[in-house]
Amino acid sequence: MEVNAADVKKLRDRTGMQMMKCKAALQEAGGDMEKAVEILRKQNKDAQNKTAERETAEGRIAVYIDPAAGIGGILELRCESAPVAKTDLFIALANDLARQLVKKGKLASIADFLAQPFVDDPTKSVNDRIGEVVGLMKENIKLARMEILSGTLGQYIHHDGTIGVLLACEGQGDAQVLRDVCMHIAAKNPLAALREHISQNRIDKEMEIARAQALEQGKNKPANIIDKIAEGKLKTWLAENVLNDQPFVKDESKTVGELLKQAGFTLKQFVRLRVGEVAG
């Protein structure tokens, strides 16, 4: 049957699918708009199933912050190829999912998150929203990781989208300082925000390494000297790996903790994601 061109455009605007696919879906549905939407969603689901086993080594980090609520979300969305990761469609999808994360909340599993009603259109699920882009791009797209932080928030996304940082502090001050610290985190990749965030097992392991080095360095020296050398080495390791103690990359005369304190902030936590990393 012939379908109205205006209805084809309406379906395209609603689903984002190609005009020819919209026309074919309307023809199959006998002109019924809602049935045509379901036909397209089924096609997208079929495309997701066909691509589900393909490797996803590329992708993008996305961040969304709601300053009024003091909540921010960061996630990693993966796809198969770098060209797709750079498309406006993929970037928009990643940003939509980050907003979904903040507005609707992180659930116990990614599967539960994907089953949520999509925040911009509750008639479809989050997975349906992903399916729309899979149907257009013909690549496997999957949500790999997601985290939420609360507080006074800063964020940074590297220009190519492969590294992203979400930072949470307490207090109020210059937002540019938070962005600068996020850029520092992206560059220096600290192990933890604060010393107390590092497990005692890790501290004990690093102390063993420091003591072994001290024994080698301080042969024939008294035990108390060996202890001081080991403690100094552990302190150096902490300064290299704990964000609060790291020399700030733009001004190494002060630590990140000192910079934040001068600006009116107290460090709480951060999340740094890089595309393709194995989740810890």
N, C-alpha and C positions, 0 to 999 in steps of 0.2 A: 504493500500500500504506500501511497505518497503521504509524506508528513509535512506539516507546516514548518517553514524555515525558522519562524519565530520560536517554535517549540524546540527545535534543534539547538538554537542559540541559548535558550533558557536552560536546557539540559546541560549544555557545555559549561555555562556559567556556574551551574550548581555542582557539577562533578569535576570540572577541569579536564575532562577527556576530549580526544580529538573529535572534530565535527563529524567525520565519517562514522566513527564508532557510535556517536550519539544518534546519528540518523538511523543507523542499523538497529540500534537498541529500541528506538521508538517504533520502527517498522515491525520488529519482532513483538513488541508489546501492544501492537495495534493502536498506537497513539497514546497509551496510558502512561503518564509521566512517572508516577510512583513505581509502576512495574518496570519501566525502562531504567530507573535508578537502580533497582534491585538486580536487573540483568547485568548492568555495568559493574556493580559490586561483586557479583558472582564471577565475572570475567577477571576482575582484579584479584580475587581470592585464588582463582585457578592459576593466575600468573605468579602469585606468591608461593603457591604449592610447588610449581615447576622450578622455581629458582631457589627454594628453601635450603637446598644442600650445597649451594655454591659458596665458595670461600668469600668472606668479606674482610679484606685487608685495608681498605681505604675508608674514608668517612670524614666526620666533622664533629667538633665539640660545640655545644650550644649552651648559653647561659641566659636565664631570665630572672630578674629581680623585681619584687614588688616592694618598693621602699616604704609605702604606707603600712604594710603588714609586717615589714621586717623579715621577709622570707625570700630566699633565693634558691634556684635549682640549677644544677649543671648535669649534663648528660653527654654520652658518646653515642652517636648514630653512625652505623657502618654501612658501606655499600661495596660493590665489587671493584669499581675503577675510579681513578682520580678525576677524570673528566666529569663523571656524574656527581661526585662530591662537590664540584665547583659550580654546579648549575643552580640557578635561582630557585628551581623547584625543590631541590634537595635541601638547600639552605633554609628555605621557607618552612619545609617540613620539620627540620631540626629545631627551628625557633618555635614552631607551634607545639612541639612535644615538650620543650623546656617550659613554655607557658602553662601547658597542661599540668606538668609536674608541680608547679607552684600553686596553681589555682585549685587543683583537685587533690593534691597530696600524693606522696609516694606510698605505694601499697607493698604488701609482703613480697610480691614477686613481680617480675616483668610481665608474666602472663596476665596477672590481675590488672596491672596498669593498662595493658593493651586492650583489655575487655571493658574499660571504663567508657562511658559516653564521652564523645569528643566535646571539649569545652565550647567550641565555636558552632557546633551543630550536633545537639544531643540525639538526633535521629540516627547517627552513625557512631561506631566505636572508634577508639584510637587506632585500632588495627585496620579499620576501614580507611582511615585517613592515610595510613602508610600504604595500603593497597592501591590507592589512587596513583601514588607516585611510582610504585612498582609496575602498575599497568602501563604507565607512560614510558618509563625508563627501561623496562624489561631486565632489571637487575635485582638481585637479592638485596633487601634493605632490612636491617635489624637493629633494634635498640640493644646496646651492649651493657651500659652502666648508667646509673643515675644516682644523684645524691641531693639532699636538701640541707641548707644551713639557715640559721636565724641570727638576727642581731643587726648591727650596722654593717652593711655589706659593700664590698667592692668586687670588681670583676675585670678580667682581661681575656681576650681571645686573640691568639696570634693571627697575623694577616691571612694565612692560608687555612685557618680553621683547625689545624691539627693539634694544637695545644690550647687548653683553656684553664682558667683559674677562677675559683670563687672563694672569697676571703670574708670571714666573719670576725668582727671586733665588737667591743663595747665602747660607748662614748660617742661624742659628736665632734667633728672637725672638718678639715679640708678633704673633700672627696678625692682630689687628685693624689693625695698621699696614699690612699687605699689603692688606687689604680697603679701607682708606682711600685707599691709593695707586691701587687699581683704580678707585675712585669718581672720583678725580682724573683718571685717564686717560679715563674715560667722559665727563667734563665738558669737559676741555681738549683732547682729541684730539691728542696730540703726534705729530710726524712720525716720531720714532725714539726708542729707549730711550737710546742713547749717541751721542756725536758721531761715533764711528768707524763707526756704522751708516748714516750718511748718505754717499752716493756723492760722490766728489771732483768729479764733473761738476756735481752740485747745489750743492756748496760754491762752485765756481768761478762758477756762474751767479749765486748770491746775492752773491758778492763783486763781480761786474760791476755789479749793481744798486746795491750799497752805494757803489761808487766813483762811479757816475754821480750818485747823490744827493749825495755828498760834494763833487764838483766844482761842483754847482749851489749847494750850501750855502756852500762855502768859496771863492767866486770871488776871484781875485787873491791867494790865500794860497799859501805855499810848498808844494812837493810833499810834504814830510815831514808837514805838517799835514793835507793831503788824505788821506794814507795813514792817519794816526791816526783821522781822522773815519770813514773807510771801515771800518777795523778795529773801531771802536766799534759801528758799525751792524751789522756781521756778528755781533759778539758778542751784541748785543741780539736779533738774529734767532735765533741758536742758543738763547738763554735762553727764547725764546718757543716754540720748536719741539722741543727735545730734552728728554725727560722728566727725565733726571738733573739738568738745569740749570734746570728750571721752578720758580718759587716755588710751594710747596705751597699748594693752594687753601684749606686750613683754617688755615694759619699762614704768611703770605707772608714772614716774617722768616727762613725757612730754605727751601732748595731740597729737592726730592724726594730727591735723592741724599744730602743731609745728614740728612734725616729717616730714611731707610733705614739709613744708617751708624750713627746714634745708637741705632737699634733692633736692631742686630746683623746687618743684611742688606747684601749687595752686589747691585746691580741687574744682571740679565742681559738680559732680553728681555720683551716683552709682545706680545699680539695683541689688537686691538680690532676687533670686528665690529659693523656696523650693518645691519639688515635692508634689503635693496634696493640697497646700494652695489654698484657695479661692482667686481669683484675686480681688484686691482692686479697 
